[in-house]
Amino acid sequence: MTDTLKIAGREFRSRLFLGSAGYPNQQVMLDAVAASGTEMVTVSIRRMNLAGESESIAELLTGRAQLLPNTAGCQTAKDAVLTAELAREALATDWIKLEVIGDRELLYPDVEQLVQATATLAAKGFIVLPYCNDDPVTCRKLADAGAAAVMPLGAPIGSGLGVCNPHLIELICTRSTVPVVLDAGIGTASEAALAMELGCAAVLLNTAVSKARHPVQMAAAMRDAVSAGRLARLAGRIPRRTHAEPSSPQFGLVGT
């Protein structure tokens, strides 16, 4: 079965995007990337070594996956736009995962600044994938502003709480005119599968793999979970019922 993900005209066979931060060492990160089957890896442009003194994450990942630089740490639209422009200059890519944080403790997005930055970057030719809250109205505004995909959180970043509000995520997926990528909160494979079953086009995660007891094994588990969740979504689950329904006929039984 051919079932590729398309974002801004680019096709991906894998529907799992992976982060590159927080691993025990670079080799574990590279092994996890390979085990996950991902074709897209996020990197924080503010944490990258761009001076050239040593091998950078970008150099390590070249040929393994497409880089998706992000604007982690930015708190205003102005800072996010400048960071995105630096990423484009340094990495020669128009793709950007846009983050504009409104609360350093909760790591929740500043919606007003996020929409503003999305519109500005889209006008500059960027392929913008904004990290946002699980709000259908916000997702609609971001799509209208030019986002190539929207990336609502399942739960707070790094929390491992899973998909806290599956109803809203499913509603966003149903209404969205652009692909929906669940971003943040996933803790284990079953939660990644659930996100896909709800209708998400892809899942982006980092901490669930990088901080797992065995990151490479967890990366492989996430690969299989995303694939299984996508297949289940396409297959269509049975309706939920409040009572039992036998799978075998009740007529013609012995003794009846």
C-alpha positions as CSV (number, residue, x, y, z in Angstrom):
1,M,0.0,0.0,0.0
2,T,1.3,3.4,-0.9
3,D,0.3,5.9,1.7
4,T,2.7,8.9,1.8
5,L,2.5,12.0,3.8
6,K,2.6,15.2,1.8
7,I,3.5,18.6,3.2
8,A,4.2,21.5,0.9
9,G,4.6,19.2,-2.0
10,R,7.2,17.0,-0.3
11,E,6.4,13.4,0.2
12,F,7.4,11.3,3.2
13,R,7.1,7.6,3.6
14,S,7.5,7.8,7.4
15,R,4.9,9.6,9.5
16,L,7.2,9.9,12.5
17,F,9.3,13.0,13.0
18,L,12.0,12.8,15.7
19,G,13.8,15.4,17.8
20,S,17.6,15.4,18.3
21,A,18.0,16.7,21.9
22,G,18.6,15.1,25.2
23,Y,20.2,11.8,24.2
24,P,22.9,10.2,26.3
25,N,25.4,10.8,23.4
26,Q,25.4,11.5,19.7
27,Q,25.8,7.9,18.7
28,V,22.7,6.9,20.6
29,M,20.9,9.7,18.8
30,L,22.1,8.5,15.4
31,D,21.1,4.9,16.2
32,A,17.6,6.1,17.3
33,V,17.1,8.0,14.2
34,A,18.0,5.0,12.1
35,A,15.8,2.7,14.2
36,S,12.8,5.1,14.0
37,G,12.8,5.2,10.2
38,T,12.2,8.9,10.3
39,E,12.9,11.1,7.4
40,M,12.6,14.4,9.4
41,V,14.7,15.4,12.4
42,T,14.2,18.6,14.3
43,V,17.2,20.6,15.5
44,S,17.3,23.8,17.6
45,I,19.1,26.5,15.7
46,R,19.9,28.3,19.0
47,R,21.7,25.2,20.3
48,M,23.6,24.3,17.2
49,N,27.3,24.9,16.7
50,L,27.6,27.1,13.7
51,A,31.2,28.2,14.2
52,G,32.7,25.1,12.6
53,E,35.1,24.1,15.4
54,S,33.6,20.6,15.6
55,E,31.2,18.4,13.8
56,S,27.7,19.8,14.1
57,I,24.4,17.9,14.4
58,A,23.6,19.1,10.9
59,E,26.7,17.4,9.6
60,L,26.0,14.2,11.5
61,L,22.5,14.0,10.1
62,T,23.3,14.9,6.5
63,G,22.2,12.0,4.3
64,R,20.2,10.4,7.1
65,A,17.2,12.7,7.3
66,Q,15.9,16.1,6.3
67,L,16.6,18.7,9.0
68,L,13.7,20.7,10.4
69,P,15.3,23.6,12.3
70,N,13.1,25.0,15.1
71,T,12.9,28.4,16.9
72,A,12.9,26.9,20.4
73,G,13.5,29.5,23.1
74,C,11.9,32.4,21.2
75,Q,9.3,34.4,23.0
76,T,8.3,37.0,20.4
77,A,7.4,36.9,16.7
78,K,10.4,39.2,16.0
79,D,12.9,36.8,17.6
80,A,11.3,33.8,15.9
81,V,11.5,35.4,12.5
82,L,15.2,36.3,13.0
83,T,16.0,32.8,14.2
84,A,14.2,31.3,11.2
85,E,16.2,33.5,8.8
86,L,19.4,32.5,10.5
87,A,18.4,28.8,10.1
88,R,17.7,29.3,6.4
89,E,21.1,30.9,5.9
90,A,23.0,28.3,7.9
91,L,21.2,25.2,6.8
92,A,20.0,26.2,3.3
93,T,16.4,25.1,4.0
94,D,13.1,27.0,3.9
95,W,11.5,24.5,6.4
96,I,11.0,25.8,9.9
97,K,9.3,24.4,13.0
98,L,8.0,27.6,14.5
99,E,7.9,28.0,18.3
100,V,6.9,31.2,20.1
101,I,6.6,30.5,23.8
102,G,4.4,32.6,26.0
103,D,5.2,30.9,29.4
104,R,8.6,29.6,30.3
105,E,7.3,27.3,32.9
106,L,4.4,25.8,31.0
107,L,6.1,26.1,27.6
108,Y,2.7,27.0,26.1
109,P,2.6,29.0,22.9
110,D,1.9,32.7,22.7
111,V,-0.9,32.4,20.1
112,E,-1.0,36.1,19.1
113,Q,2.8,36.2,18.4
114,L,2.7,32.7,16.8
115,V,0.1,33.7,14.2
116,Q,2.0,36.9,13.5
117,A,5.2,35.1,13.0
118,T,3.6,32.4,10.8
119,A,2.2,35.1,8.5
120,T,5.5,36.9,8.3
121,L,7.5,33.8,7.6
122,A,5.0,32.4,5.0
123,A,5.2,35.7,3.2
124,K,9.0,35.3,3.1
125,G,8.7,31.9,1.4
126,F,9.2,29.7,4.5
127,I,7.5,26.3,4.9
128,V,6.1,26.9,8.4
129,L,5.1,24.2,10.8
130,P,3.9,26.0,14.0
131,Y,3.8,24.3,17.4
132,C,0.5,25.3,18.9
133,N,-2.0,24.5,21.6
134,D,-4.8,22.0,21.0
135,D,-7.3,24.6,19.9
136,P,-9.3,24.3,16.6
137,V,-9.6,28.0,16.3
138,T,-5.9,28.6,16.7
139,C,-5.1,25.9,14.2
140,R,-7.5,27.4,11.7
141,K,-5.9,30.9,12.1
142,L,-2.5,29.4,11.6
143,A,-3.6,27.6,8.4
144,D,-5.1,30.8,7.1
145,A,-1.9,32.6,7.9
146,G,0.0,30.3,5.6
147,A,1.1,27.3,7.8
148,A,2.0,24.3,5.7
149,A,0.9,22.1,8.6
150,V,-0.2,22.6,12.2
151,M,1.4,21.0,15.2
152,P,-0.9,20.9,18.2
153,L,0.4,19.6,21.5
154,G,-1.0,16.4,23.0
155,A,0.2,17.5,26.5
156,P,2.9,19.9,27.8
157,I,6.4,19.5,26.3
158,G,8.3,16.6,27.9
159,S,5.5,15.7,30.3
160,G,4.8,12.2,28.9
161,L,1.1,12.6,29.7
162,G,0.0,11.4,26.2
163,V,-3.0,12.9,24.4
164,C,-4.8,14.7,27.2
165,N,-7.7,15.9,25.1
166,P,-8.3,13.3,22.3
167,H,-11.7,14.9,21.4
168,L,-10.1,18.2,20.5
169,I,-7.2,16.6,18.6
170,E,-9.7,14.6,16.5
171,L,-11.8,17.7,15.9
172,I,-8.7,19.6,14.7
173,C,-7.9,16.7,12.4
174,T,-11.4,16.7,11.0
175,R,-11.5,20.4,10.3
176,S,-8.0,21.2,9.3
177,T,-7.2,22.1,5.7
178,V,-3.5,21.3,6.2
179,P,-1.8,18.2,7.7
180,V,-2.0,17.9,11.5
181,V,1.2,16.7,13.3
182,L,0.8,15.9,16.9
183,D,3.7,17.6,18.8
184,A,4.6,17.2,22.5
185,G,3.4,15.1,25.3
186,I,3.8,11.6,23.9
187,G,5.3,9.2,26.5
188,T,5.0,5.7,25.0
189,A,4.1,3.8,21.8
190,S,0.4,3.4,22.6
191,E,0.0,7.1,22.8
192,A,1.6,7.6,19.4
193,A,-0.7,5.0,17.9
194,L,-3.7,6.8,19.5
195,A,-2.7,10.1,17.9
196,M,-2.7,8.5,14.5
197,E,-6.0,6.7,15.1
198,L,-7.5,10.1,15.9
199,G,-6.6,11.3,12.4
200,C,-3.2,13.0,12.8
201,A,-1.1,12.9,9.7
202,A,2.1,12.4,11.7
203,V,3.6,12.5,15.1
204,L,6.6,14.5,16.3
205,L,8.3,13.4,19.5
206,N,11.6,13.7,21.3
207,T,11.7,13.1,25.1
208,A,9.8,9.9,24.8
209,V,12.7,8.4,22.9
210,S,15.7,10.4,24.1
211,K,14.9,9.9,27.8
212,A,13.7,6.3,27.5
213,R,15.7,3.6,29.4
214,H,16.7,2.2,25.9
215,P,16.2,5.0,23.4
216,V,17.0,2.9,20.3
217,Q,14.4,0.3,21.2
218,M,11.8,3.0,22.0
219,A,12.5,4.6,18.6
220,A,11.7,1.3,16.9
221,A,8.6,1.0,19.0
222,M,7.4,4.4,18.0
223,R,8.0,3.6,14.3
224,D,5.8,0.6,14.6
225,A,3.2,2.4,16.7
226,V,2.8,5.2,14.2
227,S,2.5,2.8,11.3
228,A,-0.1,0.6,13.2
229,G,-2.1,3.7,14.2
230,R,-2.2,4.9,10.7
231,L,-3.4,1.6,9.4
232,A,-6.1,1.4,12.0
233,R,-7.3,4.8,11.1
234,L,-7.5,3.8,7.4
235,A,-9.2,0.5,8.3
236,G,-11.9,2.2,10.4
237,R,-12.6,1.1,13.9
238,I,-15.9,-0.6,14.9
239,P,-18.5,1.6,16.6
240,R,-18.5,1.8,20.4
241,R,-21.6,0.1,21.9
242,T,-23.1,0.1,25.4
243,H,-24.0,-3.5,25.2
244,A,-22.5,-6.8,24.0
245,E,-23.0,-8.0,20.4
246,P,-22.2,-11.6,19.6
247,S,-19.8,-12.2,16.8
248,S,-21.4,-15.6,16.0
249,P,-25.0,-16.2,15.0
250,Q,-27.4,-17.1,17.8
251,F,-29.6,-19.4,15.6
252,G,-29.1,-23.0,14.8
253,L,-27.2,-23.8,18.0
254,V,-27.2,-27.3,19.4
255,G,-30.2,-27.8,21.6
256,T,-32.2,-24.9,20.1
